Amino acid sequence: MPFHVTDKTLIINDMDVQIFYMLAFLVGIFLLLYLNDQLHKRYGIASEYTRKLAHFSATGSTLAFPLLFTSHWYPFVLALVFFLILLLSMNTKYLKSIHEIDRYSAGSFLLPPAIYLPFLISVKAGDPLLFILPTLILAVSDPLAGLAGFIFREGNPKIVLFSRQLNKTIYGSSTFFISAFALSLIALSVDTHHLGGDTLMAALFIASAATVTEMLSPGGTDNITVPVMVILVLSLYKL
């Protein structure tokens, strides 16, 4: 009897493949968190650095999502598991490499939804750039800004806006803007196959809006507000 490949068979096979990718990511998350903790415990690397490393690695790896997942439910499960791991490890001896900082920050807990939400929007809109660009800025610009502010503490004044001192520094916000502009310019040029004045202006607008949003977002909330702002500006550009 000849074998016939039906649409149902293809759907099941595709589902199996995506479940495999999801499980592989889960293993990767556990491995990343374990190695990150070892860097902090065994080698005494400050949690400010290991936290940024985990942020960059975890967020950067999700850029493969548009190539791997056609449904948003698999990234949803990954985001939920990541969030629960972070929540359950609070006030324990685990994941000190992320939690052990001398300030309040909800950034680590907001990272899973900050990754999932742009992916959900991009799937519904049928536009991968709505996920890729916010995630790129979140993965690269945010930790770079934090590191610049942490490393260059001397002679790095806090930003004052309307007589109000923000918890952001000149070097940190400048680093965020420059990297966000470069990433936006590259992403838009690749997406449109065009580099012109309109692309430059769009990249400048996206980077400016993201930088101001990052400056004004307290307590690590920039992990969610920055991707949302990038999506809003990018959506206006694509109208």
Secondary structure, 3 states (H helix, E strand, C coil): CCCCCCHHHHHHHHHHHHHHHHHHHHHHHHHHHHHHHHHHHHHCCCHHHHHHHHHHHHHHHHHHHHHHCCCCHHHHHHHHHHHHHHHHCCCCCCCHHHHCCCCCCCHHHHHHHHHHHHHHHHHHHCCCHHHHHHHHHHHHHHHHHHHHHHHCCCCCCEEEECCEEEEEEHHHHHHHHHHHHHHHHHHHHHHHCCCCHHHHHHHHHHHHHHHHHHHHCCCCCHHHHHHHHHHHHHHHHHC
